[in-house]
Amino acid sequence: MLSIAGREAIEAALARPLQAQLRSILQTRVQHLECRQPGLVELTHFVVMQRGDTSADLKRTIGLTPLVNPIDGARFRSPAFHPWWDWLGRTGDYFEVIISVGNAGFAFVLLIEDTLGVDPELLCLCRTYLNGKA
């Protein structure tokens, strides 16, 4: 799992050997943030989930997981569960989940690789709610 918070961390991550598609996604998102509002990059925490990463790893890293609604505790697949994140889409081989926190502009951007070895329950959630189609 890559946890990338702030400009310095983004620059360090982009200096590492990354899969070309992941590098392109990160560069594009950073460009969009910079164009949208100066300083927004500093308020964005990217998390890249790849083979071997679990929802428990994500919860340890950022304190939450899309599988559990943080307000009522309802879990994915429960009749009481409703999507609570701001946006879920797909870019290439990655699902992208955006979770805004507060009114200051802070957000988590989860990039979840759609591949074997990533938490299957998390992948199922992404497939189920892709673009609000569930």
N, C-alpha and C positions, 0 to 999 in steps of 0.2 A: 504494500500500500504506500502510495506517495501522499504525504500531507504537505501542502504547499500554501503557506500563508504569507502574503505580502510580497512586495516587489523583489526584495533580495532573494527570497526563497524561490520565486518564479524564475529569476535569472539563473540561480544555481541549478534548478531542475532542468532548464533548457540547455544548460552547458553539459548535462549528463547525456550518455547515449540513451536515446528514447526511440521507440517505434515511430516511424515517420508520421503515421496518422495521428498518434497522440501528440507529437510535437506540433503538428499543424493545428489541431484543435486548441491546444493551450495558447499558441501564438495568436490565433484568431480571436479567442475569447479575451485575451489581454488587450488586443487592439480595439475591440468593441468597447471594453470598459473604459479605456483611455479616451476614446472619442465621445463616449456618453457623458462622463463627468470626471474632471481631474480629481485624482485621489481615490477613485473608486477601487482601483487595483489593491490598494492597501486595506480595503474593507472586505476583500473577497478571499475566502479560504477554499482552495481547490483540494479535493481528495480524489485520488485515482485508485480505483479498486481493480485489481487484476487477479490472475490465477493464484489461488491459495488464500485470498482475502475473504473474510466472513463478516456478517452483520455484527457479530460481537466485536471484531476488530474495529469496525467503524464506530460502534458505540464507545469503545475505549478511546478512540482518537478524537471524536468531536462531541461526545456526550449524547448522541441520539442516533436513531436509525429510521429510515422511512417505513420499516415494518411495524412500528408502534406509534400510534398517535400520541404526541407528547401532552396533549390536553386531557384526554379521557382514558388513555392507556389501552385503547382497543387495538388488537393485533390484526395484521393482515390475515384474511380468510375468515375472520370473525364477522358475523352479520352486522355488528356495530361499527365496523371499520369503514372509514371514509378517507379518501386521499386528503392530505393536509399540506402538502408541499405546494410551492408556487407554480412549478412547471416541470413536466417530464417529457422529454423528447428523445430522439435518436440522431446521433451524428456518426456516420460510418459504423464501425463495430462497437460503439460506445453508447450506452444510455446516458442521458444527462438529466440530473435532478437538481433543481435550484430551490433552495430553502432560504428565504429571507428571514432575518432575525432583527426585530425592532424597527425603528423608523429612521435610523441613521444611515442606512444603506448597506449594512453588513449582510453578507450572504455566504452560505456554503454552496459550492458547485461540486456535485458528485459526478464523477465520470466513471461509469461502471462498465467494464469491458464485458461484452456478451460472449463469453467463452466458457468452456468446461473448466471447472476448478474455482469459479467464483460462486459465492453462496447461492445455491439454486433457488432458495426462497426469495431472495432479493431479485434475482433475474425473473422469476415468475411474477413478482409484483410489477416490475417494469413492463413486462410483456402485457400484463393484464390492464394496466392503466395508461399505456402509451398514448400520449396526446389526448387524454381524457376520454378514451373510447370505451371504457368499461361501463 
